[in-house]
Amino acid sequence: MAQRSRVNRMEIASPNASGIDVGSASHFVSVPPDRDDEPVREFKSFTEAWSIWRIGWFRAALTRWL
């Protein structure tokens, strides 16, 4: 008997939310896929790089800090 695949769809609770995966050498940051041509980016874990993506990229993608 063939198994059926089941897709569970979740409701979008915060459409302006972003995601951050913090690492020791770099951070991976995501914004909603409809906001940028490259919705997931890697940033090095240094203060300069942090300021660049936090200020510029998040604001350009119109995300909110939660």
C-alpha positions as CSV (number, residue, x, y, z in Angstrom):
1,M,0.0,0.0,0.0
2,A,1.4,3.4,-1.0
3,Q,1.8,6.0,1.7
4,R,0.2,9.4,1.2
5,S,2.2,12.4,2.0
6,R,0.5,14.8,4.4
7,V,1.3,18.5,4.5
8,N,0.6,20.3,7.7
9,R,0.2,24.0,7.0
10,M,0.8,26.4,9.9
11,E,-0.8,29.8,10.2
12,I,1.7,32.7,9.8
13,A,1.6,34.5,13.2
14,S,4.1,37.2,12.5
15,P,4.6,38.0,8.8
16,N,7.3,40.6,9.6
17,A,9.5,38.3,11.8
18,S,13.1,37.5,11.0
19,G,15.3,34.6,12.0
20,I,18.8,34.6,13.3
21,D,21.1,31.6,13.8
22,V,24.0,32.8,16.0
23,G,27.3,31.1,15.6
24,S,30.9,31.7,16.8
25,A,32.3,32.6,13.4
26,S,29.3,33.8,11.6
27,H,25.5,34.4,11.9
28,F,22.9,33.3,9.4
29,V,20.0,35.8,9.2
30,S,16.7,35.4,7.3
31,V,13.9,37.7,6.3
32,P,10.5,36.8,4.7
33,P,11.2,35.4,1.2
34,D,9.1,38.0,-0.5
35,R,11.2,40.9,0.9
36,D,14.5,40.2,-0.7
37,D,16.2,38.4,-3.6
38,E,18.5,36.7,-1.1
39,P,16.3,36.1,2.0
40,V,19.0,34.2,3.9
41,R,22.5,35.7,4.4
42,E,25.6,35.0,6.3
43,F,27.4,37.7,8.3
44,K,30.7,37.3,10.1
45,S,30.6,37.6,13.9
46,F,32.3,40.9,14.2
47,T,30.9,44.2,15.4
48,E,31.3,46.0,12.1
49,A,29.4,43.3,10.2
50,W,26.7,43.1,12.9
51,S,26.0,46.8,12.5
52,I,25.9,46.6,8.7
53,W,23.2,43.9,8.5
54,R,21.2,44.9,11.5
55,I,20.7,48.5,10.4
56,G,20.7,48.2,6.6
57,W,19.3,44.9,5.6
58,F,16.6,44.4,8.2
59,R,15.3,47.9,7.7
60,A,15.3,47.4,3.9
61,A,13.3,44.2,4.4
62,L,10.9,46.0,6.7
63,T,11.2,43.4,9.5
64,R,10.5,44.1,13.2
65,W,12.5,43.3,16.2
66,L,10.5,41.0,18.4
